[in-house]
Amino acid sequence: MRRLMKNQWHDLRDQLLKLDDSAEPERIFATLVAGFRKYRAQFSSKPFSGRRFAQYFSMKAVDYPVKQSAMRDEAFRHFKTAIEQYEVRTHLASIEGILHDAMEQLLVIQVEQRCPVCGPSDFMLFKAVGSGQLVLECQDCFHVQGCAGEPYDQSGITYARNDDLGPLPAPVALARAPDAVQAKRRQATSDELSASGRSPRIRVDSGEMLDYNLVVLSRRDEETDSSGALISFYRGMPVAIFDEDTDEQGRVDDLVADGHAEPVTEPPRWCPDAKWLCKIDKAGIRHASGAR
């Protein structure tokens, strides 16, 4: 086994940080894959072998729906901000997690649909290994079903290639950028949000991030949301969060994100009274101005 070294991580990270925020998904994909190939031995070893990073070595963007990916603009800026703070000595698991999530966001079409288990959610479109059936995986509870709600063959799932997709079956649609998805959510009324199980936004402190996709949600079992309602948390509960921020001109431009509630098992030393965390979904943290 050959562990990823500091200089190797810095090489890949620097190549990604050099890309413009507006870089096309195909270029982001090519930069990531080039780094994985360059350090093939390291990305074939633990912890990366657990997520089968070796499968990325031979992939080409043209074979997958990378062009439709939501990994661009605000999502890519969030990704770059997150990786800039990671070092292999202390954050190897986080590096593995964020690189895997980035590749998944580049390779998989995102779909907004109602999950029969947890309600309105973001799904990702995969292919069943055994039958080749196109299937949807809920990004909140990881329920998997066929595109029309039918069961799948339980053979495991893998990335769907462009050849597998063809004309997409209803109700699947090509992925929309995060701003379009969030704009639709923001237009929903409070009644619609309540009925869907998606809470109005709960304020968090973005300085209390445990990882790129984990933030302290509450030190209690309940919090008051932006509508004034008292919200009681439970494991897996869909939550929408925000923190106050401003743009370069000093105008209000809050940070927003969606995810689900997770109980704290081992509170961080700097927040020993934390009781609930928000696990942020793959759309990441973004400014409200980009969600309109």
C-alpha positions in Angstrom: 0.0 0.0 0.0 1.3 3.5 -0.9 -0.2 6.3 1.1 -1.0 9.6 -0.6 1.9 12.0 0.3 1.7 15.7 1.0 3.4 16.8 -2.1 1.2 14.6 -4.3 -1.9 16.0 -2.8 -0.7 19.6 -3.1 0.1 18.9 -6.8 -3.5 17.7 -7.5 -5.0 20.4 -5.3 -3.0 23.2 -6.9 -4.1 22.1 -10.4 -7.7 22.3 -9.3 -7.2 25.6 -7.6 -5.7 27.1 -10.8 -9.0 26.5 -12.7 -11.3 29.4 -13.0 -14.5 29.3 -11.0 -16.3 29.3 -14.3 -14.4 26.2 -15.6 -16.6 23.8 -17.6 -17.3 20.4 -15.9 -15.4 18.6 -18.6 -12.2 20.5 -17.6 -12.7 19.9 -13.9 -13.3 16.2 -14.7 -10.1 16.0 -16.8 -8.0 17.6 -14.1 -9.2 15.2 -11.4 -8.7 12.1 -13.6 -5.3 13.3 -14.7 -4.3 13.6 -11.0 -5.7 10.1 -10.2 -3.8 8.6 -13.1 -0.5 10.4 -12.2 -0.7 9.0 -8.6 -2.3 5.7 -9.6 -0.7 3.7 -6.8 -1.9 6.1 -4.1 -5.4 6.3 -5.5 -5.6 2.5 -5.7 -4.8 2.2 -2.0 -6.7 2.9 1.2 -8.8 4.9 1.8 -9.4 5.5 -1.9 -9.7 1.8 -2.7 -12.8 1.6 -0.6 -14.6 3.9 -3.0 -13.1 2.2 -6.1 -11.1 5.2 -7.3 -9.3 2.9 -9.7 -12.5 2.9 -11.9 -11.8 6.6 -12.7 -8.4 5.9 -14.3 -9.9 4.9 -17.7 -12.9 7.1 -17.8 -13.5 9.8 -20.4 -15.8 12.7 -20.0 -17.3 12.2 -23.5 -18.7 8.8 -22.4 -20.7 10.1 -19.4 -23.2 13.0 -18.9 -20.4 15.3 -17.5 -21.5 18.2 -19.8 -24.8 18.4 -17.9 -23.1 18.3 -14.5 -24.1 20.9 -11.8 -20.4 21.0 -10.7 -19.8 24.5 -12.0 -19.8 28.1 -10.8 -20.9 28.3 -7.1 -20.6 24.5 -6.6 -17.1 24.5 -7.9 -16.1 27.6 -5.8 -17.4 25.8 -2.7 -15.3 22.7 -3.7 -12.2 24.8 -4.1 -12.7 26.6 -0.8 -13.1 23.2 1.0 -10.0 21.4 -0.5 -7.8 24.4 0.1 -7.8 23.8 3.9 -7.2 20.0 3.7 -3.9 18.3 4.5 -3.2 14.6 4.1 -1.8 14.2 7.6 -5.0 15.3 9.3 -7.8 15.2 6.7 -7.1 12.2 4.5 -10.7 10.8 5.0 -12.1 14.2 4.2 -10.0 14.4 1.0 -11.2 10.9 0.0 -14.8 12.0 0.7 -14.8 15.3 -1.2 -13.0 13.9 -4.2 -15.5 11.0 -4.4 -18.5 13.4 -4.1 -17.0 15.7 -6.8 -16.6 12.8 -9.2 -20.1 11.6 -8.5 -21.5 15.1 -9.1 -19.6 15.2 -12.4 -20.6 11.7 -13.6 -24.3 11.5 -12.5 -27.4 13.3 -13.6 -29.3 14.9 -10.7 -33.1 14.7 -10.6 -35.6 16.3 -8.3 -38.4 13.9 -7.5 -40.5 12.7 -4.5 -38.9 9.8 -2.6 -41.5 7.3 -1.2 -39.4 7.0 2.0 -38.5 10.6 2.9 -40.5 12.9 0.6 -39.2 15.5 -1.9 -35.5 15.0 -2.5 -32.7 15.1 -4.9 -32.1 11.8 -6.7 -29.1 10.7 -8.8 -29.4 8.5 -11.9 -27.4 5.3 -11.9 -27.5 1.9 -13.7 -28.1 -1.5 -12.1 -25.1 -3.7 -12.5 -27.0 -6.9 -13.2 -29.8 -5.8 -15.5 -28.6 -2.5 -16.9 -31.8 -0.9 -15.6 -31.7 2.8 -15.0 -32.4 3.5 -11.3 -32.7 6.5 -9.0 -30.9 6.8 -5.7 -32.2 9.3 -3.1 -29.5 11.5 -1.7 -31.2 11.9 1.7 -32.0 8.3 2.6 -30.3 6.3 -0.2 -33.4 4.5 -1.2 -33.0 3.1 -4.7 -35.8 2.5 -7.2 -36.5 2.3 -10.9 -37.2 5.5 -12.8 -40.9 4.9 -12.8 -40.9 3.8 -9.1 -40.5 0.1 -9.8 -38.1 -2.0 -7.7 -34.7 -2.8 -9.1 -32.8 -6.1 -9.1 -30.6 -5.4 -6.0 -27.5 -6.2 -8.0 -25.7 -3.0 -7.0 -25.5 0.3 -8.9 -22.8 1.9 -11.1 -22.4 5.0 -13.3 -24.7 5.2 -16.3 -22.9 6.0 -19.6 -24.3 8.2 -22.3 -25.0 5.1 -24.3 -27.1 3.7 -21.5 -29.2 6.9 -21.1 -30.5 7.5 -24.6 -33.8 9.4 -24.5 -34.3 9.8 -20.7 -37.5 8.0 -19.5 -40.1 10.1 -17.7 -40.0 11.5 -15.1 -36.3 11.9 -15.4 -34.9 15.2 -16.7 -31.4 16.5 -17.4 -29.8 18.0 -14.4 -30.4 21.6 -13.6 -27.7 23.8 -12.2 -28.0 24.3 -8.4 -29.4 27.8 -8.9 -32.4 26.6 -10.9 -33.1 23.8 -8.3 -32.9 26.2 -5.4 -34.9 28.9 -7.1 -37.8 26.5 -7.4 -37.5 25.6 -3.7 -37.3 29.3 -2.7 -40.6 30.0 -4.6 -42.4 27.3 -2.6 -44.8 28.6 0.0 -44.4 27.8 3.7 -47.4 25.4 3.5 -45.7 23.5 0.6 -42.5 23.3 2.6 -44.3 22.0 5.7 -46.2 19.5 3.6 -43.1 18.2 2.0 -41.1 17.7 5.2 -38.5 20.3 4.2 -38.2 22.8 7.0 -37.9 26.6 6.6 -34.2 27.6 7.0 -32.5 27.2 10.4 -29.7 29.5 11.2 -26.2 27.9 11.8 -22.7 29.3 12.3 -20.7 28.6 9.2 -17.6 28.8 11.4 -18.7 25.6 13.2 -18.0 23.3 10.3 -16.6 19.9 11.3 -16.0 18.9 7.7 -16.8 20.1 4.2 -20.3 18.7 4.5 -20.9 18.8 8.3 -21.9 21.8 10.4 -23.2 22.0 14.0 -27.0 22.4 13.7 -28.0 22.7 17.3 -27.0 22.3 21.0 -30.5 21.4 21.8 -33.1 18.9 20.5 -35.1 21.8 18.9 -34.6 25.2 17.3 -36.7 28.0 16.0 -36.6 28.3 12.2 -36.8 31.4 10.0 -40.6 31.3 10.1 -40.7 31.3 13.9 -41.8 27.7 14.2 -40.2 25.5 16.8 -38.6 22.5 15.1 -37.8 19.2 16.9 -35.0 17.2 15.3 -34.9 13.5 14.4 -32.3 11.4 12.6 -32.5 11.9 8.8 -34.8 14.9 9.1 -34.5 17.1 5.9 -33.3 20.6 7.0 -32.5 23.8 5.2 -29.9 26.0 6.8 -28.5 29.5 6.4 -25.9 31.9 7.9 -25.8 35.6 7.5 -23.3 37.0 4.9 -22.8 39.9 2.6 -21.4 40.3 -0.9 -18.5 42.5 -2.0 -20.7 45.6 -2.1 -21.9 45.0 1.5 -25.4 43.9 0.5 -27.1 41.0 2.3 -26.3 37.7 0.6 -26.8 34.8 3.0 -25.1 31.5 2.8 -27.6 28.7 2.3 -27.5 24.9 2.1 -29.8 21.8 2.3 -29.2 18.5 4.0 -30.4 16.3 6.8 -30.1 16.1 10.6 -27.7 13.7 12.3 -27.3 13.2 16.0 -23.8 13.9 17.4 -22.0 10.8 18.5 -18.7 12.3 19.4 -18.9 16.1 20.0 -15.9 18.2 18.9 -13.7 19.5 21.6 -14.4 23.0 20.6 -18.2 22.4 20.9 -18.7 19.8 23.6 -22.5 20.6 24.0 -23.3 20.0 20.3 -26.3 17.6 20.0 -27.2 17.8 16.3 -25.3 18.2 13.0 -26.5 19.0 9.5 -25.0 16.8 6.8 -25.0 19.0 3.8 -26.1 17.6 0.4 -24.0 17.5 -2.7 -25.2 20.9 -3.9 -23.0 22.3 -1.1 -23.0 25.7 0.5 -23.8 28.6 -1.8 -24.9 32.3 -1.6 -28.6 33.0 -1.7 -28.0 35.3 -4.7 -27.0 32.2 -6.7 -30.1 30.3 -5.6 -32.6 32.8 -7.1 
